[in-house]
Structure formats: structure tokens, C-alpha cells
């Protein structure tokens, strides 16, 4: 990293000499590997390495950014000049000079927690692992379609800035998932996924694969897919509903995380990702949820897909109360947006690789656990429904309302599971939904669910986020399509 730091510092010095009031430079090298197995055959293996640097400057009260994959001092200086030119061009249409909240300078080396670097595992061993999952799924002759996947990413980065920060980070992500089912036609498919739809991703190494009991899960999933193939549609009713924790994770992502991104609140995403109903005039006032419900943004959690030591503008990872005892108390913010609400930045500025400017993104948006086991939540529902595994999602533009679809549901009768239903959905208004949460799963039901493909920005960027969740009981929830 010594040579890379010398190159990055050349960009910083050039930006300052050209009149930048602030500048930072990020070097990012990303190594990725994806493997799949489908219906008895391996799919193409994707393996990539991408590296470059991005220079961000503030000049004349406006931002400029330029990235390059050429790693030399001369190229870093050119990138700084280009970023300055872009900032000064932006200033011609910038109505209000940008103000930044202060941030401390850090010199640090952060490494995510992992036991086995997945890139030290031979490719043949990974393919054998997938082939074994495929064989297990193929044991039930009624299952007609099946797939398994592995995904690994290693990111090494260096951040330097004019305030004196020099931060090196190494972060490893691993992902694994299966899907099996019965395909009667192109439209009629009865699928079950594990650990969640699209697989589970965490900030761990190859050891993540040993955390899941795929042998037991495959037997259960096959039985559920077969049951779905002859099950009735979920009835259209208003009911008490217990939502399994991975469902809650995606609900958190869509109707807590996104509406609390402060750049979105201020309208920066209006033409692409949408707006937010949770406007700043409601800060410290809005009863977003029931009093038993609290959410935090927590990039310090050791295993979340949104975990890191520092965000992409050098803010140290820390916990932030977003919703405390049901009341909206803060937002996901950058140095630029936080100063507009007179709060400290939440440390949520993140960029997709070296070639994009950082945006306000979710880190790990976590629901604080309650005190119930899953069985206690089901018992407390009395008569109602239990739903598992998201299959579709459709939030409104401002995230004030939503509809989610799930892979499977069970009738709850007298506090016990009964009839299986296919095509379950639930819908409602965000604030009403969260205020109808009557009970929350305990610490033993909590897991950080990973979302590896959150899109935002123009040009579009992909982010990896975490959602810490427990199963919840929601009363009087609209179920099914009436």
C-alpha cells in the first residue's frame, strides 16, 4: 500500500495546489467470484479483479469527481485537475455552496472478521460443494427445478484526505443460497429458497457455509414446495400475521432504510429512486412505529454486509438511533446532508467501487430484539397467518405504502400452524404497519440479513447492505389481493 498511498497523496497535493478547499482520494481493489449450479450442471464461473482510484474535490463551493484505473502519480494529478474542472463547472449552476460537517482525521488499518479467506479455497472444492447441494436437492423425484450458488468478494481500499486521514481497509463478504421447487409451467412455479430468497450474504469468510444445515433444510423445503403445488391461494383477509425474520429484513430495507436516507429526503433521488414521506419537519416528532420498536444504523456489527471501519468520506463507523421507542430520531446522512439538520453525520456515505462518487446508503439497519421466541409469537397471534421468505416487493415512490409477496404461508389456528397457502401477500401504509407491531422476537431469533444488490443513483450504483431482524407479530394486517 505504500506506493498506492504515494499516488493518492499526489492527487491530494495537486487538488490543493489548484484551489480545492477539500479533497479526498479513494483507491479500491475489488476481487469477486460467483459460482452456480443448476439442475445437475455447473454454470459459468465469474471471476474478476477491478482496481482504480477516485478523486473527489470541493472547489468554489461545489463537488467535482473523477476516477481512473491507471495507477501512477501523473495520472492521479490528472484526475485531480479533472475533478477541479468539474467542480468549477458545477459551481456555475450550483445555487447554494456546499457546507460540510466537521470530521476527525484518522490513521488506521481495519480488517473485517473472517476465519477462512474464500480466495484460498480451490475452485474445484467450491464446485464440489455446490454439486453436493444439487445431489441432495435431486433426491426428491418430485422436485423439477433446483439451483445453488456461492459468491465471494474481497475489497481492499485506501482513503486519504486533506484533513490528514489515511485509512486502509480489507473487507471480505461471502454468500450462499439454494432454491428448489416444482415448475408446472413458465408462470406456475412453486419455489422455496434458503436461507432467504437470493441466498444469505454476510461479512464473513468461507466458514459462513458451515452455519446452515442444508441437509435438514432441503428435506423441509422439498416437502413445502410439494405442499404448495396443491395448496389454495392465501385468502384476502385482515389478520394477525407473524413474519419470519428474513421477511422483516427486507421490509426494514424498503420502508425504514430507504425513506431515512437523507439525500433522498432532500429530493436528490426524486427522478430515479423516489422521495420520502419521512421529511425533516417530522424529526423527533413522528410516531414512526409502536413504542416497543427501535431501529439503529450500525456499521460496527462484526458480520453485517454493511459493516466497515470507516465510510467513504472517512467518518468512523458508529451506532446511530434512527427510531427510538417508536419516534423518528435521526437519518442516514453524509457530512453534507447532516449539517443541514444540525446533526453529526451518521457515517453512511458509500460508493460502488473506485469509479463512482459516494452516496448516502444504508449500512446495517437493525431492529432491536424483543423478548419472544418464534413459537411464542405464533401462539400470541391466536388465529392468523405465519409467512416465510420474501418473493416480491413493491413500495410506493415515497415509501409511505407497500405490498410484499412471500413464498409460503401457514394458517395459525389457536396459536398453532395448520393449512399451507400459496401466493401470500401483505400490504399497507408504512407508519400504520410499524405501529401495529405487537411483539418482537428475542435475541436468539436475530440475524443480520444481507442485501447484495441495492440500486441507487444516476449513473446507477450497486450497494451491499445489512438488515438486522427478528420475527415480528403484526396485528390487523391486510393480507391477500382483494
N, C-alpha and C positions, 0 to 999 in steps of 0.2 A: 504493500500500500504506500510505501514511501514515495515511489515515483509518481503514483496517482495523486498523492497529496500535493506534490510539487506542481503537477499540471493544474490541479484545481486552484491552488493559490495563485498561479499565473493569471487565471481568469478573474479572480477577485481583485488582484492588483490592477489589472487593466481596466476593469469596470470602475474602480475608484479613481483612477487617473483620468477617466473620461467624464467624471462628474456624477457618478452614481451615489446617491445618499445611502443606499443599502444594496448589498449583493450577496447571493449565495450560489454555490456550485455543488451539484449532486452527481457523483459517479455511481452508476448502478450496473452490476453484472447479474443477470438472471439466467440460471440453468434450469430447464424444465424437461420433464419426461412424463409421457402419458402412454398407458398400455391398456388394451381392451381385449376381451374375449367374448364372442357372441355365437350362440347356437353351435358350440362344438369346435369353433375355429378361432385362431388368433386374428386380431385386427392389426392394422398398420401401427407400428410403434412410432411415436413422435418424440424426438429428442432435439432440443435447441439450446443454444447459448447466445445471449444477446448482451452487449455491453456498450456503454457510451456515457456522455456527461451532458447535463443540462444546466445552463446558466440563467439565473433569474435576477433581475435588477430593478431597482426603483430609481427613476430619473425624472425630474421635473414633476414629481407627484403622481407618476403613472408607472405601471408594470411593463416590463419587457422580458421576453424569454426566448432563448434559442438553444437548441440541442444539436449534438454531433456525435457520431460514432467513431470519429477519428481522435485518437488519444495522443496528443502532443501539446507542448506548451504553446506553440504557434497557433494551433487550431483552437485551443482554449481561449487565447486572446482574441481570435477572430469571432468566436461565439459571444464573447463579452461585448465586442463592438456591435455585433448584430443585435444583441439584446438591448443595448443602449439606443440604437436607432429605432427599434420597435417601440421602446418606451416613449421616446420623444414624439414619434408619430401618434401613439395612443393619446398623448397629452393634448393633441390638437382637438380631440373630441371628448376628452375626459372633463366632465363638468365640476367634479369635486376631487381635489387632491387626496390621495390615499394616505391615511394615518394608520400607523402600526402600534399595537400594544407592545410594551417592552418585553424582552425575553432575556433570560440569563445565558451567558456563554458557558458551554460545556466542552470538555475534552474527555472522551470516553470511548470504550470499546464494549459493545453489547453483543451477546450471543444468546439466541433462543435456546431453550432447554430441549435436548434430544439425547437419546441413548445410542441410536444407530443411524449414521448418515446413510440415507437410502441410496445415494450415488456410489456407495461402496459395495452394494449388493449386485451380483452379476445379473444381467438381463435374463439369462436362462432361468435363474431361480425365481425371478418375478413372474415369468411366463408360466412356470410350473405351478406357482401359487394360484394363478388365475385358472389354469387348466383343471386344478383340483376343485376349485369352486364350481366350475362348469360341470364336472363329473357329478358332484353332489346334487346340483340342481337337476341334472338329467336322470337321476334315479327314479323320479316320479314320472311315469309314462304319460300322464295327463298334461304335464307342463309342455307347452308347444313353443315357447319363446323364452330365452334367457340371455343374460349378459352380465359381465363382471368387469370392473375397471380399477386401475391403480393410477395415481397421479402424484408426482413429486416435484417440488420446487425448492431451489436454494438461491437465496438472494444475498449478495454481498454489496454493501454500499458505503460511500464516504460522503459526509456532508461537511462543508466548510463555509464560513460566512464572514462578513466584515465585522461582526461583533466579537469574533475570536473563537467561535466554535469549531471543533474538529471531531467529528463523531463517526466512528466505524461501526457498522452493524452487520451481523451474519444471522440470517433467519431461514429456518427450514420448515416447510409445510409438507404434510403427507395426506393423501386421500385414498379411500377405498369404498367400493359400493357394489351392490348386486341388484338385479331386477329380474323377476321371473313372472310368468303368467300364462294365460290362455288367450290366444288371438283367434277369435271366431271369424273375424273379417277385418278389413282395414279400419273400420270405425268402431267395431265392437271388440274391445280388449279388456281383459280383467287382470290387472297388474298389481304386484306387490313389490315394494322396494325396501332395502335395508342397508345401513342403519337409518337412512332417510332418503327421500327422493333425490337422485343425483349423487348419492354417497355422502360420507362424512369426511370433512377436511378439518385438520387441526394443526397447530404449531407443535408438531412432534416429529420424530423420525420414523424409521421403518417399524419400530415397536408398536405403533398405532394398530397395525394389522392384528396383533395378538389380543387386543382388547375386546374383540367382538366374537361371540360364539356363533360362527356361521353355520356350524353343523345343526344346532338346535333351531336357529333362525330359519334355515332353508326348509326344514320339515314343516315348521309352523306356517311359513309364507306360502308354501305349496298348498297346504290344506285351506288356507284363507282364499287363495286365488280360485281354487275349485269351488269353494262355497260361494264366492262372488259370481261365478258363471251361471248360477241358478237362483241368485238372490233377488228379491224385489228391490225396486228403487226406494231410496230413502224418502219417507213421507215428508210432505210440506207442512210443518207444524212450528209452533213456538214452544221451545222446550229448554229444560236444564241440560247443559252439554258439558261433558268433560273432554277437554282437548289434550291429546298426548303432547309431550314436551317439544318434539321437533316441529309440530304444527305451530305451537306457541312461538318457537324461534322465528319462523318466517313471518308470522303476524307481527312480532316485535319489529322485525326488519322493515316491513312495509308501512306500518301505521304508528310506529314510535320513532324509529331511526330516521327514516326519510323526512317526515314532517318537522323534525327537530334539527335538520341541517340548516345552519343559519344563513348561508348564502342563498339557499332555496327560499327561506322565509323572506329574504330581501328581494326576491324576484329574479335572481341570476339564472335560474333554470326554467324560467317560465315558458320558453319556446321549445323545450325538449322534455325534461323530466317532470315539469309541473311546478306548482306553487305549494303553499302550506296554509292550512287553516289555523295553525298554532302561532299566530302573529305576536310580535314582541309586546304589544299593549296588554297581552294576557299573562305576561311573565309574573310569577309569584301570585297569580290570581286564579288561573284556570284550574278547575277541578277535573283534570285530565282523566283520573281514574279513581277507583274506590280507595278509601284510606288505608287498606291493607296492601296496596300496590305501590312499589317503589322501583325505579329504574336507575341504573348508573351507566355511564360510559367508562369503561375500564380497560385501557390498553396494557395494564400491568399484569393482567391474568396470565399465568405462565403458558396456557395451552390454546388460547383463542386464535382464530385466523386473523383477527385484527389486533394482535399483540405485537409490541415492539418496544424498544428503549426510548426512542425519540421519533416524533413525526417528521415530515419532510420540510419543515421550516425550523427544525431544531428545538421544538418545545418538548420537554421531558414528559414521558408518559406518566399519567396520574389518573386517579378516580375523580369523576365529576357526577354529582347528583343531578340527574335530568328531571326526574319526577320523584318527589319525596312525599310519602304519605298521601299520594294521590294528586299533589299540587305540582304544576309545571314550575320548575326552579332554575333551569338553565338549558343551554343549547349545545350542539356540536359546533365548534367555532374555530376560526383561524385568528391570527394576530390582527388581520384587517377587519373581520366582522365582529370580533369580541369587543374591540374598542368602541363600536357603535352602541353597544348596550352596557358599557362601563363594567365589563366583566373580564376576568383573566381568560386567555384563550384555552380551550379545552384540550388542545393537542390533537386535532382531528384533520390536519392538512396532510393529504396523501396523494401521490402521483402514481400513475401506471407506468413504471419504468423510468428511464432517463429522458425520454423524448417528449414528455408531457409536463405541463405546469401543474403544480399541486392544486387540488380542490378540497373543499370540506367534504369528508367522507366519514362514515361510521367506523369506529374501531370495534370494540366488543360492547354491544348494547345489552345489558344484563338485567333480568328481572330478579329482584332479591327473593330468596326462597321463603316459603311459609312454613307450616307445621304439619302437613298432611301427607300420608302415603298415598300412592295411586289408588289402592283399594279403599282407603277412607274417602277419597274424593268421589269414587264411583258410588259408594254407599250413601254419601251425603246428597248425591243427585236424586236419590229416590227413584223416580221414573223419569227417563230422559234418553240421552244418547251419549255414546263414547265414540270419538272419531280418532283415526290414526292416519298419519302420513299425508302431507300436502300433495295434491296433484295439479292444482291450478290456482292462480291468484289474479285478482283484478281490482286494484284500488282506484279510487277516483283521482282526478288530476291534483286536487289539493289535499288528498289523503283523509278527507273527512268522512268517507264511507268506503265500503269494500264488499267483495264477495270472494270467498275461498272455496275451493273444491278439495276433497280428500279421497284417498284410495278406498277406504273402507270405514264402515261404522257398525256399531252394535247397539241394539236396543238395551236400555237399562230398565229393568223392571224390579221394583222392590229392592233396589240397591245392588242388583246382580246383572251380569251380562247375559243377553239372550240372542234373539234373531239378528243375523247379519244383513246389512243393507249395502247395496251398491250405489255409486254416484252421489254420495252425501255432499252437501254444500252448506255453508252458513254465511250470513250476510248481516250488515247493519251499519250503524254510524259509529265512528271511532270512539268518541267520548262516551257514548251510551254503552258501548261494548265494554270498555275498560272499567266503567263504573258499575258494571253488572258482575264483576269478578267476586265470587262469594268465598272462594278458598283457593289456596296455592299449595303446590307440592313442597315437600321439605327438602333439606339439603341433599338427602340421598337420591332424590329424583332429578337433581340439577345436572345439566350438561351444557357445555358451550358448543352450539351447533354452528357449522361453518357454511358460509355462502361464498363460493369462489368466483362468482360471475356477476357482480353488481355493476350495472352500467350507469354512467352519468357523464355529462359534459359534452361540449361541441368544440373540437372533434371528440368523439366518444372515447371514454376511458373505462377500463375494467378494474374493479377493486375487489379485494378479498376482505370479508367482514365476518365477525362472530356475533352470535346471539345467545347469551346465557339464558336458559329457560327451564321451567318446571311445568308439569301438567297443571292445568287450572280448571276450576268449575265456574262456568258462566251461567247465570240464570236468565230465563226468558229470552233466549237467543232464537232468531229466525233461522229455520233450517229448511233446506229443500227449495225448489223453484216453484212458486205458486202461480 
